[in-house]
Amino acid sequence: MASRIGVYICHCGTNIDGVVDCVATAGHASTLPGVAVARDYSYMCSDPGQALIKKDIEDLGLDRVVVAACSPLMHEHTFRAALEEAGLNSYLLEMANIREQCSWVHEDPALATAKAQSLITGAVAKVIFSRELARREFPVTPAVMVIGAGIAGIQAALKLAEAGKKVFLVERCREHRRPHGTTGQDLPHPRLLGVHPHPEDGRGGEKPEHRGPDHQRGRKAHGLRRQLHGDSAHELAPGGRLDVHRLRRLRRSLRDVRPHP
């Protein structure tokens, strides 16, 4: 079945019409394949402008609509609502931005008009392939998973927990991460951070090879590992003071860890 498309060009006062020849552009649109009607109007987003679109949908049996106006960010929802009120699926709408992308960035009226006509030609060609869509709602778990318990992962988990989010910090290694330039024992076991070591079976998949750090860093790592064994938390609860505070202490500790020369 051939499409019956309505094309509507907005003058936007003089914002568009001051540079683009809207009347000539509407004449161009009327010659495009599938276009049943093409109109220009001073303010398409106004109530009379929307009423014009709705009336054409009902009287002319339009099954798709193209609006050439300002940015879709500003008024796409307005025109979608107009289509719904006229009984047409709101996703059978395509917008061509001939203000921000055309009249506001060009001074030559002839070139601006040619560009506007080109944008509308593309929008008409695109809307032919549009199909009806339906909105669907799905339940969402208000939680965040941070993959990787390195320094960046620790920082991300801390900030999210401070914002009141439930955070799962996941690490594949049973023992610890090794950022570039550090030894394995410079960092504590991930469970110190309140992590689930593996997303599938709860166990770390790798145990990195250890190379002995110098004596001072060895004592520091040993102290961090001692903290680990009393902690079996698997998540950072929203507002959980203990977890957040431990993350802060860990972050301060990591700042003192220096790579081997």
C-alpha positions in Angstrom: 0.0 0.0 0.0 1.4 3.4 -1.0 2.2 5.8 1.8 0.2 9.0 2.2 2.6 11.5 3.8 1.9 15.0 5.1 4.8 17.4 5.1 4.6 20.6 7.3 7.1 23.4 7.1 7.3 25.7 10.1 8.3 29.4 9.6 9.2 29.7 13.3 8.4 33.4 12.9 11.5 34.8 11.1 13.9 32.2 12.7 13.4 30.0 9.6 11.4 32.1 7.2 13.9 34.9 7.4 16.5 32.8 5.6 14.7 29.8 4.1 12.0 30.3 1.5 9.3 28.2 3.2 6.7 28.6 0.5 9.1 27.3 -2.2 10.2 24.5 0.1 6.5 23.4 0.6 6.2 23.4 -3.2 9.2 21.2 -3.5 7.9 18.8 -0.8 4.6 18.4 -2.7 6.5 16.8 -5.6 8.1 14.1 -3.6 7.0 10.4 -3.9 4.3 9.5 -1.4 3.5 13.0 -0.3 -0.3 13.7 -0.3 -0.1 17.2 1.1 2.6 19.8 1.9 1.8 23.0 3.8 3.8 25.8 5.4 2.6 27.7 8.5 3.9 30.4 10.8 4.2 28.3 14.0 3.5 24.6 13.5 4.0 23.9 17.3 1.1 26.3 18.2 -2.4 24.9 18.8 -3.6 26.0 15.3 -0.6 24.4 13.7 -1.2 21.1 15.5 -4.9 21.4 14.6 -3.9 21.7 11.0 -1.9 18.4 11.2 -4.7 16.6 13.0 -7.3 17.7 10.6 -5.3 16.5 7.6 -4.7 13.2 9.2 -8.5 12.7 9.6 -9.7 14.3 6.4 -6.9 13.1 4.0 -6.2 9.7 5.5 -2.5 10.5 6.1 -0.5 7.6 7.5 2.8 9.4 8.0 3.9 12.9 8.9 7.1 14.9 8.3 7.5 18.2 10.2 10.3 20.5 9.1 10.9 22.9 12.0 13.3 23.3 14.9 15.2 20.7 16.8 13.4 17.4 17.6 14.7 17.9 21.2 12.4 20.8 21.6 9.1 19.8 19.9 9.2 16.1 18.8 7.1 15.2 21.8 4.6 17.9 20.8 4.0 16.6 17.3 4.0 13.0 18.5 1.2 13.9 20.9 -0.7 15.5 18.0 -0.5 12.3 16.0 -1.8 10.3 18.9 -4.7 12.6 19.3 -5.6 12.2 15.7 -5.5 8.4 16.0 -2.1 7.9 14.3 0.8 6.0 15.9 3.2 8.6 17.2 6.2 6.8 15.8 5.1 7.5 12.2 6.6 10.9 12.6 9.9 12.2 11.2 11.3 15.6 11.9 13.7 17.7 9.7 15.7 20.3 11.6 15.8 23.3 9.3 16.4 25.8 12.0 19.5 24.8 14.0 21.0 22.9 11.0 20.0 25.3 8.3 18.6 28.8 8.8 20.7 29.5 11.9 24.0 28.5 10.3 23.6 29.9 6.8 23.3 33.4 5.5 22.7 32.8 1.8 18.9 32.3 1.3 19.4 30.2 -1.9 21.8 27.8 -0.3 19.8 27.6 2.9 16.6 26.9 0.9 18.3 24.2 -1.1 19.7 22.6 2.1 16.2 22.7 3.7 14.7 21.0 0.7 17.4 18.3 0.8 16.8 17.6 4.5 13.0 17.3 3.9 13.7 15.0 0.9 15.7 12.7 3.2 13.0 12.8 6.0 10.3 11.8 3.5 12.4 8.9 2.2 13.0 7.8 5.7 9.5 8.0 7.1 8.2 5.6 4.4 10.0 2.8 6.2 8.7 3.8 9.6 6.5 1.2 11.4 4.1 1.4 14.3 5.7 0.9 17.6 4.2 0.4 21.1 5.6 1.6 24.4 6.4 -1.2 26.8 7.4 -1.1 30.5 9.8 -3.4 32.2 10.7 -3.6 35.9 14.2 -2.3 36.6 16.4 -3.3 39.5 17.8 0.0 41.0 21.3 -1.4 41.4 24.7 -1.0 39.7 27.3 -3.6 38.9 30.9 -2.4 38.6 33.1 -4.9 36.8 36.7 -4.8 37.9 37.9 -4.0 41.4 40.9 -2.0 40.4 41.5 1.6 41.5 39.0 2.9 39.0 36.4 0.3 40.0 36.9 1.1 43.6 36.4 4.8 43.0 33.3 4.2 40.9 31.8 1.9 43.5 32.5 4.4 46.2 30.8 7.3 44.4 27.8 5.2 43.5 27.4 4.0 47.1 27.7 7.5 48.4 24.9 8.5 46.0 22.6 5.9 47.7 22.9 3.2 45.0 23.1 -0.5 45.7 26.5 -1.5 44.2 27.9 -4.9 43.3 31.7 -4.8 42.7 32.7 -7.8 40.7 36.3 -9.1 40.3 37.4 -12.2 38.5 40.6 -12.7 40.6 40.2 -14.5 44.0 43.1 -12.6 45.5 43.6 -9.1 44.1 44.0 -6.9 41.1 47.4 -5.7 39.8 47.4 -2.3 38.3 50.3 -1.6 36.0 53.5 -0.9 37.9 52.4 -2.6 41.2 52.9 -6.0 42.6 50.1 -8.4 43.4 50.6 -8.1 47.2 50.2 -4.3 47.0 46.4 -4.6 46.8 44.0 -6.5 49.2 41.6 -9.3 48.4 38.5 -8.0 46.6 36.2 -9.1 49.4 37.7 -6.3 51.6 35.7 -4.0 49.3 32.4 -5.9 49.7 32.6 -7.8 46.4 31.4 -11.0 44.9 34.6 -12.4 43.4 33.0 -14.1 40.4 29.6 -13.3 38.8 28.8 -17.0 38.2 30.0 -19.2 41.0 31.3 -16.7 43.6 34.9 -17.8 43.2 37.8 -16.0 41.7 39.0 -17.4 38.4 42.6 -16.5 38.6 45.3 -16.3 41.3 48.1 -14.0 40.1 51.7 -15.0 40.6 53.3 -13.1 43.5 56.7 -11.4 43.4 58.0 -10.3 46.8 57.6 -6.6 47.4 60.1 -4.8 49.5 59.9 -5.1 53.3 57.9 -1.9 53.9 55.2 -2.6 51.3 55.1 -6.2 52.5 54.0 -5.1 55.9 51.4 -2.7 54.4 49.9 -5.5 52.2 49.9 -7.9 55.2 48.0 -5.4 57.3 45.4 -5.0 54.5 45.1 -8.8 54.1 44.5 -9.1 57.8 41.5 -6.8 57.5 40.1 -9.0 54.8 39.5 -12.2 56.7 36.9 -10.8 59.0 34.8 -9.4 56.1 32.4 -11.5 54.1 30.1 -8.8 52.7 29.0 -9.3 49.1 27.6 -5.9 48.3 27.7 -2.2 49.1 24.3 -1.4 50.6 22.9 2.1 50.0 24.2 4.4 52.6 26.1 1.5 54.2 28.5 3.4 56.4 30.8 0.5 57.1 31.4 -0.4 53.5 31.8 3.2 52.3 34.2 4.0 55.1 36.3 1.0 54.4 36.5 1.9 50.7 37.7 5.4 51.7 40.4 3.9 53.9 41.4 1.6 51.1 41.6 4.5 48.6 43.9 6.3 51.0 46.0 3.2 51.4 46.3 2.7 47.7 47.6 6.3 47.2 50.7 5.3 49.3 51.4 2.2 47.1 54.3 3.0 44.7 55.6 0.8 41.9 59.0 -0.8 41.9 61.6 1.4 40.3 
